[in-house]
Amino acid sequence: MSVEELLTLGGATIVVTIVVEVIKRALAMSEAAVTRFGPLLAVGVGVLVVTAAAFAQGARLDAAILTGLLAGAAASGIYSFTKIA
């Protein structure tokens, strides 16, 4: 995946979902902690990942922060939806 693709909402959502899952498993988070802090973790990771990619690419940071927020929210929603199904 190239940096340009990472800056898109779809690319960032995939990366954020994977990174959040790795963090949850590494920290051995309980289900209660995931329910409580998972969305906040996803949004934080989204902002960090996309902002870092934008900084490396020289892209606009305001657009990167917004894309990171949306990617984190989407990743959190995807996790919640698959957990229900």
ChimeraX attribute file (.defattr): number of C-alpha atoms within 10 A of each C-alpha:
attribute: neighborCount
match mode: 1-to-1
recipient: residues
	/A:1	7
	/A:2	8
	/A:3	15
	/A:4	12
	/A:5	12
	/A:6	18
	/A:7	24
	/A:8	15
	/A:9	20
	/A:10	15
	/A:11	17
	/A:12	27
	/A:13	27
	/A:14	16
	/A:15	20
	/A:16	28
	/A:17	21
	/A:18	14
	/A:19	16
	/A:20	23
	/A:21	15
	/A:22	12
	/A:23	13
	/A:24	17
	/A:25	10
	/A:26	9
	/A:27	9
	/A:28	11
	/A:29	14
	/A:30	11
	/A:31	11
	/A:32	9
	/A:33	11
	/A:34	14
	/A:35	12
	/A:36	11
	/A:37	12
	/A:38	22
	/A:39	20
	/A:40	16
	/A:41	19
	/A:42	29
	/A:43	22
	/A:44	18
	/A:45	23
	/A:46	32
	/A:47	22
	/A:48	18
	/A:49	23
	/A:50	31
	/A:51	23
	/A:52	18
	/A:53	21
	/A:54	21
	/A:55	13
	/A:56	10
	/A:57	12
	/A:58	9
	/A:59	15
	/A:60	11
	/A:61	15
	/A:62	11
	/A:63	14
	/A:64	24
	/A:65	19
	/A:66	16
	/A:67	22
	/A:68	28
	/A:69	23
	/A:70	20
	/A:71	31
	/A:72	33
	/A:73	21
	/A:74	23
	/A:75	26
	/A:76	21
	/A:77	15
	/A:78	14
	/A:79	17
	/A:80	14
	/A:81	10
	/A:82	8
	/A:83	8
	/A:84	6
	/A:85	5
